[in-house]
Amino acid sequence: MVRRLEGARVLALASAGGQQGPLLAAAGAAVTVFDASPVQLGHDRMVSERDGLGIKTELGDMADLSRFADGSFDLIFHACSNCFVPAIRPVWNEAARVLRPGGRLLSGFCLPHWFLVDEPKDEKGVIDIAYRIPYTDDQLPADQKKKRLETKEPLVFGHTLEDQLAGQLDAGFVLTGFYEDAWEPGISAFSDRIACFAATLAIKRA
C-alpha cells in the first residue's frame, strides 16, 4: 500500500476523539492532535497507544496556536468544530500562520442556516425559523438554555458564511474545493430539505 501522507506533518485542529487523527497517522503522517477537551484527547491517546501510532496530543484553544512556530505543518485537518468558538477569523489566521506555504487546510463546518431553526421542533418534523445569524445560545429560550447547561452540552455559535469563507481568503488561503453534506435522512426535517454542512479545501498562498 502506498502511503501518500508518509512523513507529512499534520495538525488535527480541534479534531480529537480518536477518529481522524489515528486514520491520518495510520496513513503515515506525523500527527499532532490539538483540542480543548482533555477527555477527547484521551481517546486519541488510547487509540495511539493501542495501535502504536505515535500521535502527539496538545490541550488548548484552537484560536491560539502560539506554541507552534510559523510553517510547522504541511496539512491541517479541521473537523466540524468551529461552532464551539465565538469568533473564527482568529482560527483561520492561526491556521495560515502554522502552515507552510502551499500547505493545505481541510475544514468542515455548519452552514449558517443550520442555526436558524428551533431544534426540538425540527426533531418532531416541524420547521420553525426562530433565530438569527450570527447565532449564539443566548438566543435560546430560558428552559432550553438551562437544559443545555445542566447536561453540560457545549455552547455553540453559528457563524456567517462571510466569516467561514472570506475569513479563509483574508487569512491568506486560496479556496480550491467545496462540498456540501447533510444528516442522514430522517434525523432532521430541515436537513432533509437542504444541506446544512460544508467542507472546504484551501491552500496557503506562497
N, C-alpha and C positions, 0 to 999 in steps of 0.2 A: 504494500500500500504506500502511495506517495503522500508524504506529509507536507502539504503546501505551506503550513504555518511553522515548519521546523525552525526554531530559533527566533521567531518573531517575538518582540516584546509587546505584550498585550495587557491593557488595563481593562478589567471588568468593572466599570464605573457604576456604583450603586446597583450592583448586579449579583449580590450574594444569595446564598440559599442552596448551594451545592448543585447547581444546574449548568448554566452556560460556561462558567469558569472551568469546571472539570472537563467539559467537552473540548474546549479550546486547548487545554493542557494536554489532553489525550491526542490531539492532532499535532502536537509537537511544539506548541507555543510556550514561552516563559510567561506565566500568568500571575498578575497581581490583582487580587480582588479587593476593592475599596468600597466600604459600606458603613452606614451609620448604626447598623444593628449588630450587636455582639452575638445575638442568637443566630442570625442569618450567616454571619461569618463562621460560626461554629459548624454549620452544615458543610461549608466549603472545606474547612479543616478536616472534618470527619471523612469526607469523600477523598480528599487528597491523601490522607494517611492510609485509608483503606486500599486505594488503588496505586499508591506510590507515585503521585503526580507532581509533588514538589511545588504546589501552589503557595504563594505568599498572600497573607491577608493583612489588611490595614483598616483600622477603625477611624472614621472621620466624616466630615461634611463634604458632600460632592461638589459644593461651590468653592471649596478651599483645598486645592491640591498643592499647597506651598511646600510640602515635604518632598515633592518631586521636582527635579531640575527641568529646565527647558529641553524639549526634544527627547524626553525619556522613553517614549513609546512609539511603536510602529502602527498600532491599531488600538482603538478604544471601542469596546462593546458596551453600550449604554442601554440597558433594558428599559422597559416601560416603567420608569420610576421617578421622572422629574415632576410628577404630580405631587410629590411629597416635599417640595421646596417652594417657598413663596415667590422666588424670582429665579428665572432660568438663564437669563443672559450671562450672569457670572459663571454658570456651569459651562456654557459654550466657550466663554473666554478662557477659562482654565483648561478645558479640553484642547483648545487650539494651542495653548502655550506648551503643554506637556507632550504634544505630538511632534514628531519630526516633520519637516517639510515633505509633502507628498504622502504623509500618513493618513490613515482612513478613520473615520468616525461612523460607526453603525449605531443608529439611535432609534428607539421605539418610543412612542408617546400617545397619550389620549388626545384625540381631536377635540377642539373646544366644545362642539355641540353635545358631546357626551355628558357634559356637566349641566346642561340646560334642564334636564327632566327630573321630576320627582321620582327618586329611586324606588321607594316602596310601592308607588302606584305602577311604575314601569314593570316591576316584578309580577304584578297582577294583570298585566296586559293593557294598562291604561297609560297613554302618553300625555303627560301634563307638563307643558313648558313653564317651569316655576322659578328659574334662576337666571342670572345674567353672567356674562363673561367680561372680564376675568372672574373666575369663581373662587370663593373660599367657603369653608364650612361655617363661617359666621353667618352665612345666608340661611342656614338650616333652621327650621322651626325648633324651638327650645327642647321639645321632647326628643326629636331625632338627634340633636347635638348631644344631649345628656346621655342617650343610649350609646352613642359612639364613644364618648369619653369613658363610660362605665365599662364597656367591653374592651377598652384600650386599643381600639382601632386607630390607626394613624390619621391625622387630619390631612385633607387633600386640597389641592389647588388646581383650578382649571385655567390654563394659560391661553393667551391669544395665539392665533396662527402666525401672526406677525412675529411674536417673540420666539415661537418654535422654529420658524423657517428663516425669516430675515435675521433673527438672532444668530443663527449659524453663519449666514453670509457676512454679517457685520463682524463676526469674530475672526474671519479670515478663511472660511471654507467655501468650496465650490460644491453645490449640490449636483450629484450625478445619478441619483436613483431615488424613487419614491414609490411606496407600496402602501395600500390600504387593507385593513382587515376588520373583522367583526367577531363578536361572540359566536359560539355555536348556536344554530337555530333553536329557538325556544327559551333561551336564557333571558333575553331582553326584548321586549316588544319594539323598543326604539332601534336597537341594533339589528333587528330582523329587517328593518326598512332602510338603514343607511350604515355604511361602515363607520365605526367610531374610534378606530385606532389607525395609526400610521407608522411607517418606518422610513428612515432616510439613510442614504449612503452619501457621505460628504468627504471631500478630500481637502486637506490643508494646502493652501496655496504656497508655492515655493517662495 
